[in-house]
Amino acid sequence: MTTATAPSAPLSALDRCDRCGAQAYLRVLLASGGELLFCAHHAREHAPKLREVAAEMHDETGKLASPTVSGSDD
């Protein structure tokens, strides 16, 4: 039997980390069928174990990179 999964919806500011309640930037769909949400800190902390149990990972931690500010002080 093959199961197709729909692409994960983007995470929003309403999605909260299951560990601490901060904004979630990682959604983990478990092979067992559940879903976990993590902030970037807890995603890094638990990454090795999450890779073992994940069927799919939707990572938006790249949104946290600081933008380059360019300007002139003329």
N, CA, C and O atoms as CSV, one atom per row, in Angstrom:
chain,resi,resn,atom,element,x,y,z
A,1,MET,N,N,0.842,-1.178,0.000
A,1,MET,CA,C,0.000,0.000,0.000
A,1,MET,C,C,0.885,1.238,0.000
A,1,MET,O,O,1.856,1.311,0.753
A,2,THR,N,N,0.557,2.195,-0.828
A,2,THR,CA,C,1.301,3.449,-0.902
A,2,THR,C,C,0.399,4.579,-0.440
A,2,THR,O,O,-0.758,4.685,-0.845
A,3,THR,N,N,0.954,5.413,0.412
A,3,THR,CA,C,0.187,6.549,0.922
A,3,THR,C,C,0.825,7.830,0.418
A,3,THR,O,O,2.018,8.056,0.622
A,4,ALA,N,N,0.046,8.658,-0.231
A,4,ALA,CA,C,0.536,9.967,-0.692
A,4,ALA,C,C,0.196,11.000,0.362
A,4,ALA,O,O,-0.876,10.961,0.966
A,5,THR,N,N,1.118,11.925,0.577
A,5,THR,CA,C,0.852,12.986,1.542
A,5,THR,C,C,0.840,14.322,0.821
A,5,THR,O,O,1.637,14.558,-0.086
A,6,ALA,N,N,-0.053,15.173,1.223
A,6,ALA,CA,C,-0.134,16.520,0.651
A,6,ALA,C,C,1.012,17.356,1.202
A,6,ALA,O,O,1.456,17.124,2.327
A,7,PRO,N,N,1.496,18.319,0.434
A,7,PRO,CA,C,2.556,19.192,0.956
A,7,PRO,C,C,2.076,19.913,2.209
A,7,PRO,O,O,0.904,20.271,2.326
A,8,SER,N,N,2.990,20.116,3.130
A,8,SER,CA,C,2.649,20.811,4.370
A,8,SER,C,C,2.322,22.265,4.095
A,8,SER,O,O,2.966,22.920,3.276
A,9,ALA,N,N,1.315,22.757,4.791
A,9,ALA,CA,C,0.970,24.178,4.701
A,9,ALA,C,C,2.059,24.983,5.402
A,9,ALA,O,O,2.670,24.489,6.350
A,10,PRO,N,N,2.312,26.205,4.958
A,10,PRO,CA,C,3.306,27.036,5.646
A,10,PRO,C,C,2.927,27.223,7.113
A,10,PRO,O,O,1.749,27.284,7.465
A,11,LEU,N,N,3.939,27.312,7.949
A,11,LEU,CA,C,3.708,27.582,9.367
A,11,LEU,C,C,3.377,29.061,9.536
A,11,LEU,O,O,3.871,29.906,8.791
A,12,SER,N,N,2.541,29.362,10.516
A,12,SER,CA,C,2.175,30.757,10.783
A,12,SER,C,C,2.583,31.127,12.206
A,12,SER,O,O,3.046,30.281,12.972
A,13,ALA,N,N,2.408,32.369,12.540
A,13,ALA,CA,C,2.728,32.843,13.892
A,13,ALA,C,C,1.833,32.192,14.937
A,13,ALA,O,O,2.150,32.236,16.126
A,14,LEU,N,N,0.734,31.595,14.525
A,14,LEU,CA,C,-0.160,30.912,15.464
A,14,LEU,C,C,0.317,29.507,15.801
A,14,LEU,O,O,-0.138,28.921,16.783
A,15,ASP,N,N,1.234,28.953,14.995
A,15,ASP,CA,C,1.778,27.617,15.269
A,15,ASP,C,C,2.828,27.747,16.361
A,15,ASP,O,O,3.765,28.536,16.237
A,16,ARG,N,N,2.671,26.974,17.430
A,16,ARG,CA,C,3.520,27.114,18.608
A,16,ARG,C,C,4.309,25.838,18.882
A,16,ARG,O,O,3.832,24.738,18.602
A,17,CYS,N,N,5.504,25.983,19.425
A,17,CYS,CA,C,6.380,24.876,19.779
A,17,CYS,C,C,5.710,24.011,20.843
A,17,CYS,O,O,5.174,24.519,21.828
A,18,ASP,N,N,5.747,22.701,20.630
A,18,ASP,CA,C,5.160,21.770,21.598
A,18,ASP,C,C,5.972,21.673,22.886
A,18,ASP,O,O,5.472,21.155,23.884
A,19,ARG,N,N,7.202,22.156,22.889
A,19,ARG,CA,C,8.032,22.104,24.094
A,19,ARG,C,C,7.902,23.358,24.961
A,19,ARG,O,O,7.779,23.267,26.182
A,20,CYS,N,N,7.929,24.553,24.305
A,20,CYS,CA,C,8.006,25.778,25.109
A,20,CYS,C,C,6.963,26.834,24.762
A,20,CYS,O,O,6.829,27.816,25.492
A,21,GLY,N,N,6.226,26.665,23.678
A,21,GLY,CA,C,5.200,27.623,23.315
A,21,GLY,C,C,5.669,28.770,22.436
A,21,GLY,O,O,4.867,29.629,22.069
A,22,ALA,N,N,6.961,28.804,22.089
A,22,ALA,CA,C,7.456,29.843,21.179
A,22,ALA,C,C,6.936,29.564,19.771
A,22,ALA,O,O,6.376,28.498,19.515
A,23,GLN,N,N,7.120,30.517,18.861
A,23,GLN,CA,C,6.663,30.316,17.480
A,23,GLN,C,C,7.379,29.117,16.868
A,23,GLN,O,O,8.595,28.975,16.998
A,24,ALA,N,N,6.619,28.264,16.206
A,24,ALA,CA,C,7.171,27.053,15.598
A,24,ALA,C,C,7.728,27.355,14.211
A,24,ALA,O,O,7.132,28.099,13.432
A,25,TYR,N,N,8.877,26.765,13.923
A,25,TYR,CA,C,9.507,26.875,12.613
A,25,TYR,C,C,9.794,25.513,12.001
A,25,TYR,O,O,10.343,25.432,10.903
A,26,LEU,N,N,9.429,24.441,12.698
A,26,LEU,CA,C,9.632,23.093,12.183
A,26,LEU,C,C,8.398,22.252,12.472
A,26,LEU,O,O,7.946,22.164,13.614
A,27,ARG,N,N,7.857,21.631,11.422
A,27,ARG,CA,C,6.740,20.698,11.571
A,27,ARG,C,C,7.291,19.313,11.245
A,27,ARG,O,O,7.905,19.109,10.198
A,28,VAL,N,N,7.065,18.367,12.152
A,28,VAL,CA,C,7.512,16.995,11.949
A,28,VAL,C,C,6.278,16.111,11.854
A,28,VAL,O,O,5.486,16.028,12.793
A,29,LEU,N,N,6.123,15.452,10.712
A,29,LEU,CA,C,5.066,14.462,10.563
A,29,LEU,C,C,5.686,13.120,10.893
A,29,LEU,O,O,6.627,12.679,10.233
A,30,LEU,N,N,5.158,12.477,11.913
A,30,LEU,CA,C,5.721,11.222,12.399
A,30,LEU,C,C,5.285,10.046,11.543
A,30,LEU,O,O,4.195,10.045,10.969
A,31,ALA,N,N,6.150,9.048,11.466
A,31,ALA,CA,C,5.817,7.834,10.730
A,31,ALA,C,C,4.576,7.178,11.324
A,31,ALA,O,O,3.827,6.508,10.614
A,32,SER,N,N,4.356,7.368,12.621
A,32,SER,CA,C,3.188,6.792,13.298
A,32,SER,C,C,1.903,7.568,13.029
A,32,SER,O,O,0.819,7.125,13.409
A,33,GLY,N,N,2.020,8.736,12.368
A,33,GLY,CA,C,0.834,9.497,12.000
A,33,GLY,C,C,0.622,10.787,12.757
A,33,GLY,O,O,-0.245,11.572,12.373
A,34,GLY,N,N,1.366,11.042,13.808
A,34,GLY,CA,C,1.203,12.271,14.578
A,34,GLY,C,C,1.970,13.430,13.968
A,34,GLY,O,O,2.647,13.284,12.950
A,35,GLU,N,N,1.851,14.578,14.606
A,35,GLU,CA,C,2.539,15.783,14.167
A,35,GLU,C,C,3.115,16.489,15.380
A,35,GLU,O,O,2.468,16.574,16.423
A,36,LEU,N,N,4.338,16.999,15.239
A,36,LEU,CA,C,4.972,17.784,16.291
A,36,LEU,C,C,5.439,19.099,15.701
A,36,LEU,O,O,5.840,19.158,14.538
A,37,LEU,N,N,5.389,20.157,16.504
A,37,LEU,CA,C,5.866,21.472,16.100
A,37,LEU,C,C,6.965,21.904,17.065
A,37,LEU,O,O,6.865,21.695,18.274
A,38,PHE,N,N,8.024,22.515,16.507
A,38,PHE,CA,C,9.146,22.951,17.339
A,38,PHE,C,C,9.643,24.323,16.926
A,38,PHE,O,O,9.623,24.674,15.746
A,39,CYS,N,N,10.091,25.099,17.912
A,39,CYS,CA,C,10.807,26.337,17.634
A,39,CYS,C,C,12.187,25.941,17.108
A,39,CYS,O,O,12.545,24.764,17.158
A,40,ALA,N,N,12.957,26.887,16.612
A,40,ALA,CA,C,14.274,26.570,16.050
A,40,ALA,C,C,15.198,25.975,17.114
A,40,ALA,O,O,15.946,25.041,16.827
A,41,HIS,N,N,15.157,26.497,18.319
A,41,HIS,CA,C,16.011,26.005,19.406
A,41,HIS,C,C,15.747,24.528,19.691
A,41,HIS,O,O,16.680,23.725,19.715
A,42,HIS,N,N,14.498,24.173,19.903
A,42,HIS,CA,C,14.171,22.787,20.225
A,42,HIS,C,C,14.302,21.875,19.001
A,42,HIS,O,O,14.564,20.682,19.150
A,43,ALA,N,N,14.126,22.416,17.811
A,43,ALA,CA,C,14.350,21.631,16.595
A,43,ALA,C,C,15.812,21.199,16.525
A,43,ALA,O,O,16.105,20.044,16.217
A,44,ARG,N,N,16.732,22.127,16.812
A,44,ARG,CA,C,18.164,21.780,16.814
A,44,ARG,C,C,18.484,20.799,17.932
A,44,ARG,O,O,19.230,19.841,17.731
A,45,GLU,N,N,17.923,21.041,19.103
A,45,GLU,CA,C,18.210,20.192,20.265
A,45,GLU,C,C,17.778,18.742,20.027
A,45,GLU,O,O,18.483,17.816,20.427
A,46,HIS,N,N,16.644,18.543,19.389
A,46,HIS,CA,C,16.085,17.201,19.217
A,46,HIS,C,C,16.257,16.638,17.806
A,46,HIS,O,O,15.686,15.595,17.486
A,47,ALA,N,N,17.035,17.315,16.959
A,47,ALA,CA,C,17.173,16.923,15.551
A,47,ALA,C,C,17.551,15.456,15.339
A,47,ALA,O,O,16.920,14.802,14.508
A,48,PRO,N,N,18.535,14.906,16.035
A,48,PRO,CA,C,18.904,13.506,15.761
A,48,PRO,C,C,17.740,12.532,15.982
A,48,PRO,O,O,17.510,11.648,15.156
A,49,LYS,N,N,17.021,12.684,17.068
A,49,LYS,CA,C,15.895,11.793,17.352
A,49,LYS,C,C,14.741,12.035,16.383
A,49,LYS,O,O,14.079,11.092,15.952
A,50,LEU,N,N,14.503,13.300,16.042
A,50,LEU,CA,C,13.407,13.611,15.116
A,50,LEU,C,C,13.641,12.959,13.754
A,50,LEU,O,O,12.703,12.454,13.138
A,51,ARG,N,N,14.899,12.969,13.279
A,51,ARG,CA,C,15.198,12.334,11.988
A,51,ARG,C,C,14.879,10.842,12.017
A,51,ARG,O,O,14.501,10.267,10.996
A,52,GLU,N,N,15.030,10.218,13.175
A,52,GLU,CA,C,14.763,8.778,13.313
A,52,GLU,C,C,13.270,8.458,13.198
A,52,GLU,O,O,12.903,7.407,12.673
A,53,VAL,N,N,12.418,9.346,13.680
A,53,VAL,CA,C,10.985,9.045,13.762
A,53,VAL,C,C,10.130,9.783,12.738
A,53,VAL,O,O,8.927,9.538,12.647
A,54,ALA,N,N,10.738,10.686,11.966
A,54,ALA,CA,C,9.973,11.521,11.043
A,54,ALA,C,C,9.694,10.819,9.721
A,54,ALA,O,O,10.560,10.149,9.159
A,55,ALA,N,N,8.474,10.986,9.241
A,55,ALA,CA,C,8.131,10.579,7.883
A,55,ALA,C,C,8.389,11.759,6.958
A,55,ALA,O,O,8.736,11.583,5.790
A,56,GLU,N,N,8.215,12.968,7.493
A,56,GLU,CA,C,8.408,14.198,6.721
A,56,GLU,C,C,8.735,15.323,7.684
A,56,GLU,O,O,8.194,15.381,8.788
A,57,MET,N,N,9.631,16.225,7.263
A,57,MET,CA,C,9.968,17.394,8.074
A,57,MET,C,C,9.809,18.635,7.210
A,57,MET,O,O,10.327,18.697,6.095
A,58,HIS,N,N,9.092,19.617,7.729
A,58,HIS,CA,C,8.871,20.896,7.039
A,58,HIS,C,C,9.611,21.952,7.850
A,58,HIS,O,O,9.144,22.366,8.911
A,59,ASP,N,N,10.777,22.393,7.346
A,59,ASP,CA,C,11.664,23.279,8.088
A,59,ASP,C,C,11.601,24.695,7.531
A,59,ASP,O,O,11.906,24.924,6.361
A,60,GLU,N,N,11.207,25.634,8.367
A,60,GLU,CA,C,11.156,27.041,7.977
A,60,GLU,C,C,12.106,27.880,8.826
A,60,GLU,O,O,11.918,29.091,8.943
A,61,THR,N,N,13.129,27.253,9.422
A,61,THR,CA,C,14.068,27.999,10.256
A,61,THR,C,C,14.865,29.013,9.439
A,61,THR,O,O,15.436,29.944,10.008
A,62,GLY,N,N,14.916,28.851,8.115
A,62,GLY,CA,C,15.594,29.813,7.265
A,62,GLY,C,C,14.977,31.201,7.327
A,62,GLY,O,O,15.627,32.188,6.983
A,63,LYS,N,N,13.731,31.280,7.764
A,63,LYS,CA,C,13.068,32.581,7.915
A,63,LYS,C,C,13.718,33.425,9.007
A,63,LYS,O,O,13.507,34.637,9.070
A,64,LEU,N,N,14.507,32.783,9.866
A,64,LEU,CA,C,15.104,33.487,10.992
A,64,LEU,C,C,16.408,34.188,10.637
A,64,LEU,O,O,16.924,34.953,11.452
A,65,ALA,N,N,16.956,33.953,9.451
A,65,ALA,CA,C,18.200,34.609,9.046
A,65,ALA,C,C,17.981,36.108,8.979
A,65,ALA,O,O,16.983,36.572,8.428
A,66,SER,N,N,18.919,36.870,9.542
A,66,SER,CA,C,18.732,38.319,9.508
A,66,SER,C,C,19.016,38.859,8.115
A,66,SER,O,O,20.003,38.501,7.472
A,67,PRO,N,N,18.130,39.723,7.675
A,67,PRO,CA,C,18.326,40.315,6.357
A,67,PRO,C,C,19.499,41.275,6.366
A,67,PRO,O,O,19.799,41.889,7.390
A,68,THR,N,N,20.155,41.401,5.244
A,68,THR,CA,C,21.256,42.346,5.128
A,68,THR,C,C,20.672,43.741,4.966
A,68,THR,O,O,19.796,43.974,4.133
A,69,VAL,N,N,21.167,44.650,5.768
A,69,VAL,CA,C,20.673,46.024,5.700
A,69,VAL,C,C,21.701,46.831,4.919
A,69,VAL,O,O,22.878,46.872,5.280
A,70,SER,N,N,21.251,47.467,3.856
A,70,SER,CA,C,22.149,48.327,3.101
A,70,SER,C,C,21.590,49.729,3.125
A,70,SER,O,O,20.381,49.943,3.033
A,71,GLY,N,N,22.453,50.632,3.245
A,71,GLY,CA,C,22.006,52.019,3.288
A,71,GLY,C,C,23.188,52.942,3.161
A,71,GLY,O,O,24.339,52.511,3.104
A,72,SER,N,N,22.892,54.177,3.120
A,72,SER,CA,C,23.925,55.180,2.953
A,72,SER,C,C,23.811,56.187,4.086
A,72,SER,O,O,22.712,56.581,4.478
A,73,ASP,N,N,24.944,56.591,4.596
A,73,ASP,CA,C,24.955,57.601,5.663
A,73,ASP,C,C,25.326,58.960,5.095
A,73,ASP,O,O,26.060,59.712,5.736
A,74,ASP,N,N,24.837,59.291,3.914
A,74,ASP,CA,C,25.166,60.554,3.256
A,74,ASP,C,C,24.681,61.725,4.052
A,74,ASP,O,O,24.873,62.870,3.644
